[in-house]
Amino acid sequence: MENLPQELASNILSRLPARELLKCKCVCKSWFHLISDPHFTTNYYSFYNQIYSQEEHLLAIQRPFFPSLKTNISLLSLTFNDSKNHVNSTLLNLPEEYNSEHKYWSEIMGPCNGIYFLQGNPNVLMNPSLRQFKSLPESHLTDSNGIYSLTDYASFGFDPKTNDYKVVVLKDIWLKETDERQKGFWTAELYSLNSNSWRKLDDKTLPLPIEICGSSLSRVYTYVNNCCNWWSFVNNESVGIKEDFILSFNMVNEVFRKIKVPKICVSSKETFATLAPFEKSSTIGVIVYPIRGNVKHFGVWMMRDYWDEGSWIKQYSVGPMEYVVDRLIVFNGSNRFLWKCNNDELVLNEHQSFFCDDSQKIRDLKVKCYDKFDDSFRAVVYKESLVSLQRRHNHF
């Protein structure tokens, strides 16, 4: 093993799952140093997930027994060339400390270099490939100075300058004295994995007043160019106009930005708008679909340049769909949609061509993932990763 050329060894090892690579570290010193090299970790993430790109892997959370809050984490796997639409489901074994009725998660976000964020009790960063879980400490920054919070919106990402994973949380503001919400006003907190601590962001960095769309139909993890994004709006009550925009937060500079959007949604009562990442273009888009009706068409808008808010274009349309879809679960790449249908099953829609609206491939995955009383199912794309959450101060 020691005599294998490093380039050949790297090529062979990069084809193995992350958990197997941990075992390979024990084979010989040269493999240990190769697999531990940060450059190998970075290259492995793109190489491994690219060679298995014909396989779709989803990481899903769901409460298996209503009304229990306990949450299961499963890995769903399918192959695009499988005409029978077989879906394999594997339940992840959680550490004992998370196997409790009082431990639960309502949202899953990622991947960011193979790292995922679970929002709930407790908030957790995890690398499922390595079976690493890191509980975040509680933050008590907001519940002071006569205010408290009832609603929060979180996202997370990576700061390449400091090699740090960060979680940003926006919290609404309620006055303890009057028990009234300060409409349009929020406070922001930031968690750093490197320091394992929270700190309050300067309120002046938030472009207030704003409101954030809290619909469950707008929960696709949208992180590009080191920025996380939320679909937001401002109500101009004096003239009765609702102005949509995107609120962005840069994980490196730690600043917020408002991104203008064209008049995509004619009416929030008639259409839904879901933010989505366009990975290959390093930009974002918006999927717009109607609330009512059995036969649906969907519009896909994209910013050609993430840093130019004047670069919005309508990329293509999808439909009509033969299934009655309820909401978008996952948007992958630039043309793969995973929908939850009204019959509580998952449907994968793959748009084949940007030049033909009727060019699409639809597959019923035969996965019934909902209980009629429960709306806890969330899913994200799964990717193998060697990125470790361990820091010197962390205890797992």
N, C-alpha and C positions, 0 to 999 in steps of 0.2 A: 504493500500500500504506500509505503514511504517513497518508493521509486516512481510512482505515477507523476507525469508532468502536471504542474499546478493547474494549467489551463484545462487539461483533460479532466482532472479531478473536480475542478469547479463546475464544468459542464455536466458531469455525471451527477454530482451531489445536488445541483440546482433543480433536478427533476424529482427530488424526493420531498414528501410532505415535511413540514416543519418539525413535527414530533419525532420523525425518524432521524432528522438531522441532529437533534439533541443526542440521540444514541450514538450517532456517527462521531461525535466529538470524543468519544472514549476509545476509538479505534487506534489512533496514533496521534503524535504531537502535531504533525503537519496538518492533519485534518482539523484538529482542535483549533489551531491558529487560523486556518482558512475560514472555517465556519464562524469563528468569533470576529472576523474582520468586518468593520462597519461597511466597507465597500461591497463585500459579499452579501451582507444583509440587504443593502439597497438594491443591488442587481437581482437578487433572488426574488424580491417582491414582484418586479416587472416580468422577469423571465419565466418563473414558474406559472404565474397566473395567465401569461400570454399563451404558453404552449397547451394549456388546458382550457382555452377560451371557448371551445365547442361544448363545454360543460357549464351549465348554469348552477351556481350554488347560492342558496339564500340562507341567511341567518334570521330566524323568526322567534318572536316571543309571543306567548299567549297564556292566559289563565285557563288551565284545563278543567277546573271545576267551579262553575258559578254557584254562589257568589264569593268563593274564596279568592283572596288577593294573591296567593302564591303563584309565581310565574315560572313557566317552563321555557327553556331555550332549546331550540331544535335546529338542526342543519338539514335543509331540503336540497336534494341534488337531482338533476335531470340532464339528459343529453339531447342536444338539438336534433340529432339525426335519428332519434328513437321514435319511430312512427306510432308506437303504442303508448307514448307519453308516460312511461314509467317514472314515478317520483319516489326516490328513497328518502326516508325520514329517520334521522338519528338524533336521539335525545342526548344533550350534553349533560355530563355529570358535574353538578355544581359542588364547590367546596361545602363542607358541612355547615359552615357558618351562614350560608345563604339558604339552606333547606329549612325554612321556617314559614309559618303562616303570616308572620309579620314582615317578611322580606318580599318585596314585589317591585316590578318595574312597569311603567306605562308607556315608555318610549325607548326605542333603540336607534342609535345614529352611527353612521360610518359607512364604509371603512375609511379611515385616514391612516395610510401606510399599514393597514391591517389591524389598527386599533379601533375599538368601538366604545361608545358611551351609552350606558344604561341609566335612564332617568327614573327615579323612584325612591324607594326606601330600602337601602341607602343608594345614593348616586355612586355609580361604579364605572371605572375604566377597565377594559379587559382586552386581552389578546387570546381569543378562543383557540388559535392554532397552538399556542404554548400552554393553554389552560391557566393563564395568569389573570387574576382578578385583583383590582385595587379599589377599596372603598374610599371615597372622598370624605374628609372631615366635614362636619356640619358648619355652616356659616351662620353667624348671628349678627351680621353687619346691618341688616335692614331693620330688624325689630328693636329699634332704639330711637331716641330723639322724637318720641311722640308719634311714630309711624309704624305700620306693619304692612305685610304683603299677603295677598291671597292667591295671586296668579303669577306664574313665572314661565319664561320661555328660554330654553337652553340650547346651546350648540357647542361644538368643540372643534379643535383643529391643532395644527402643528406649526410651531415657530422655528423655521430652519436656522435662524441666526443664533438662537440659544439652545437648540436641540431640545425643545420643551413642548410638551402637550398641555394645552390650556382648555379650560371650560369657561364659557361666558354665559352668564345668566341675567336676563332682564326681568325685573320684578315690578309689579304695579305698586302704587302708593296709596295707602289708606291712612286717614288721620284717626288716631286713637280717641281724641277728644270728641269728635263729632261722628265717628264711625262712617265717614263718607270717603268715597274714592276720588282721588284727584285725576279726573279724566285727561287722558293724553300725556300724563307724566309718569315716568319710570325711573328706576335706579338700576345701575349695572354693577355686577360683581364678577371678578375674574379669579379662577383657580389655576395654580401652576403646579404641575407634577414635580418639577425640579425642587420647589420649596415646600411642596405638600401643604399649601396654605391658600387662603382666600384674601383678596384685598378689594376694596371699593374703588371703582373707576370714577373719575371726575365727572360729575353730572353735566358739566359744560360740554363734554364730548358728545352727548346725546342730542340729536337734532329734534328737540321737543317743540310743540306737542305732536305725538304720534299715537296710533293704535296699531296693534299687531294682530294679524288674522289668526284666530285661535281654533279655526275649524279643523276637525280631524281629516279633512280632505286636503290639507296643505302641509303634510308631514313627510315629504321626501327630503332626505338629507341632502342639502345643497351647499357643498363646500368646494370652492375653486380658487386658484390663485392666492392661497393662504387666507381666504376670506369666507366667513359663513354669512348666510343670507336668510332674511325673513320677508314674507309677503306682508306688506303693511299699507296703511292708508291714513288719511287725514280727513276729518269731517269739517267742512267749512259751512257751519250752521247758518251763517248770515245770508248766504246765497243758496243754501241747500245743495251743495255739490260735494261729492265724495271723491277724493283724489287718491288713486292707487300709486304706490311706489314700492321699491325694494329697499329695506334697511340692511346694510352690509357692515360687517365688523372685521377689520384687518387684524389678524393674530400677531403679526410682526410689529406693526406700528401702534397697535391697540387704539385705533381710532374708528369712529363710525362714519358712514357715508350714506346719503340718500341717492338712490338711482331712479331716475324718472323712467316711466314706462308709457308706451302708447295706450290709446283707449282700447284695451284688449277686451275687458269685460263691460258689456253694455249695461248690465244690471246684475248686482250681486244676488238678486232674487231669482235670476234666470240662469246664471252660469257660475261655475266654479273655476278658480284659477289656482294651479298648483305649480310652485317653483320646482325646477329640476336641473341637475347638472349635466352639461354636455362635456364629458370627460376628454374626448379627443381634441376638442377645440378650446379647452380650458376656459370655458365660459358658462353662462347660465341660460336657461330658457323658461318658458311658461307654457304649461299644457292647459288649454281652456276647453271645458266641456259642459254641456247643458245639464241642468238639474232634472228637468222633466223629459218625458218621452221615452219610448222603447227603442227606437232606431236612432242611434247617435253618431254624429260626426265630431271629431276633435281637431282643434287647431293647435299647431305646435309653433311657437314663436321663439326666436333665439337672438341674443346679442352677438353680432359677429365679432365685436371687440369688447371684452369685459370692462375696459377702462373708458369706453366711449358710449355714453348713454344714448347717443343719437344713432347707434348702429343696429337698432332693432329691426328685424325682418320676420315675416311669416315664412317659416321654413317649409312646411308642408301640412297637409291635412290627413286625417285617418278616418276611415269609415266608408260606408256604414258598418256598424258592428252588429253581428247577428245575436250577440248576447246582451242582456240588459245589465249594464255595468253599474255598480254602486259608487266605487271610488278607486282612485289610483293608489296602488301600494308601492310599486317600485318602478323607476325609470332608469334603464341601464344603457350606457354608451350614448347613442343618439337616436335609437330607433326601436328599443325593446321596452314594452309596457307590460307590467303585471297588474291586472285589474281584479278587484273583488266584485263578484257579480251578485245580483239580487237573490240568486239561489244559494248563496253562501259558498260558492266554489271559486277557485282561482283560474283565470284565463290569461295566457301569455299571448300578446299581440306583437308581432315583429313586422315593422314597416320595411318593405323591400327596396323602395326607390323614392328618392326625393323628387323625381320628375313625374310620377304617376300616383295620384291620390288613391287609386283603387288597388295598388300593388301592396298586398299585405298577406301575412301568414298568421293564422289564428289557431291556437292549440288550447283545448280544455285540459287542464292538468289533473282533473279528477281528484283534486284535493279539497275536501270540505273542512274548512278551518275555523268555522264560526259556530257559536251557539246562538240561537235566536235572541237570547237574553244578554249576550255578551258581545262587546265590540273591542276586545283586547288585542286582537291579532295585529302585529306589526312585523315588517320584514325589511331587510336590507341585503345588498349583495355581499356575499362572503368571499374573502380572499385570504390565501395563506400568507403568513408573515413571520419573520424571525425577530421583529422589533420587540425588545423587552421593555416592560414597564418598571423594572427594578431600578431604583436609585439608591444611593448609599443610605438615605434616611428612611427608605420605605421598608415596611414589614408586611409580608404577604401571609 
